[in-house]
């Protein structure tokens, strides 16, 4: 099994206008073994409808669940996470270039 340094958990609920920018910013991370766990509410909306090109990336895993709130979504992602470190990211935010590398260097 490949060593994963970081698991990024992103709950998705009613963020169709923001989710592309969020995922693109995470997929821009380089020099790091990481995974992205997208936890979506299967009954909420079509937030992921416009990003199938990004969802085909092998770094992304999708967890489907009924809406039980943000904490439950994060816990579902945490259950699947394989990384040494975990980052909970909101789906309406984007990472600044290079920030993850800087934070992990300080944490290690």
C-alpha positions in Angstrom: 0.0 0.0 0.0 1.3 3.4 -0.9 2.1 5.8 2.0 -0.3 8.7 2.1 0.9 11.8 3.9 -2.3 13.8 3.8 -6.1 13.1 3.6 -8.1 16.1 2.6 -11.8 15.7 3.5 -14.3 18.0 1.7 -18.0 17.8 2.5 -20.1 18.9 -0.4 -23.6 20.3 0.1 -25.1 23.1 -2.1 -21.8 24.4 -3.4 -22.2 23.9 -7.2 -20.8 27.5 -7.9 -17.7 26.9 -5.8 -16.7 23.2 -5.9 -14.7 23.4 -9.2 -12.3 26.0 -7.8 -12.0 24.1 -4.6 -11.1 20.8 -6.2 -8.8 22.4 -8.7 -6.9 24.1 -5.9 -6.4 20.8 -4.1 -5.4 18.9 -7.3 -2.7 21.5 -7.9 -0.8 20.2 -4.9 2.5 18.7 -6.0 5.4 16.8 -4.3 3.1 15.1 -1.9 1.3 11.8 -1.6 -2.3 12.7 -0.7 -5.9 11.7 -1.2 -9.1 13.7 -1.5 -12.2 12.4 0.1 -15.4 14.2 -1.1 -18.4 13.5 1.1 -21.6 14.4 -0.7 -25.2 14.4 0.4 -26.8 12.1 -2.1 -30.2 13.8 -1.6 -29.2 17.4 -1.6 -28.4 18.8 -5.0 -26.2 18.4 -8.0 -23.1 20.1 -6.7 -20.8 17.6 -8.4 -22.7 17.5 -11.7 -20.4 20.0 -13.5 -17.1 18.5 -12.4 -17.0 14.9 -13.8 -13.6 15.6 -15.4 -12.1 16.3 -12.0 -13.8 13.4 -10.3 -12.2 10.9 -12.6 -8.8 11.7 -10.9 -7.5 8.7 -9.0 -6.7 10.9 -6.0 -10.4 11.6 -5.4 -12.7 9.2 -3.6 -16.4 9.9 -3.2 -18.3 9.0 -0.1 -22.1 9.2 -0.5 -24.3 9.7 2.5 -27.6 11.2 3.6 -27.3 14.7 5.0 -26.6 14.5 8.6 -24.7 17.7 9.0 -21.1 18.9 8.6 -19.7 17.0 11.6 -21.2 13.7 10.3 -19.8 14.3 6.9 -16.3 15.0 8.3 -16.5 11.9 10.5 -17.5 9.8 7.4 -14.5 11.1 5.6 -12.3 10.6 8.6 -13.4 6.9 8.7 -12.1 6.5 5.2 -8.9 8.5 5.5 -5.6 6.8 5.2 -3.2 9.8 5.5 -0.8 10.5 8.4 -2.4 14.0 8.6 -5.9 15.1 7.9 -7.2 18.4 6.7 -10.9 19.3 6.8 -11.6 21.7 3.9 -14.9 23.5 3.2 -16.0 23.1 -0.4 -16.5 26.8 -0.9 -12.8 27.6 -0.2 -9.6 27.2 -2.2 -6.1 26.5 -1.1 -3.3 29.0 -1.8 -0.5 27.6 -3.9 2.2 25.9 -1.8 0.4 26.3 1.6 0.0 22.6 2.2 3.7 21.9 1.7 4.6 24.7 4.1 2.2 23.5 6.8 3.3 19.8 6.6 7.0 20.8 6.8 6.3 22.6 10.1 4.2 19.7 11.4 6.8 17.0 10.6 
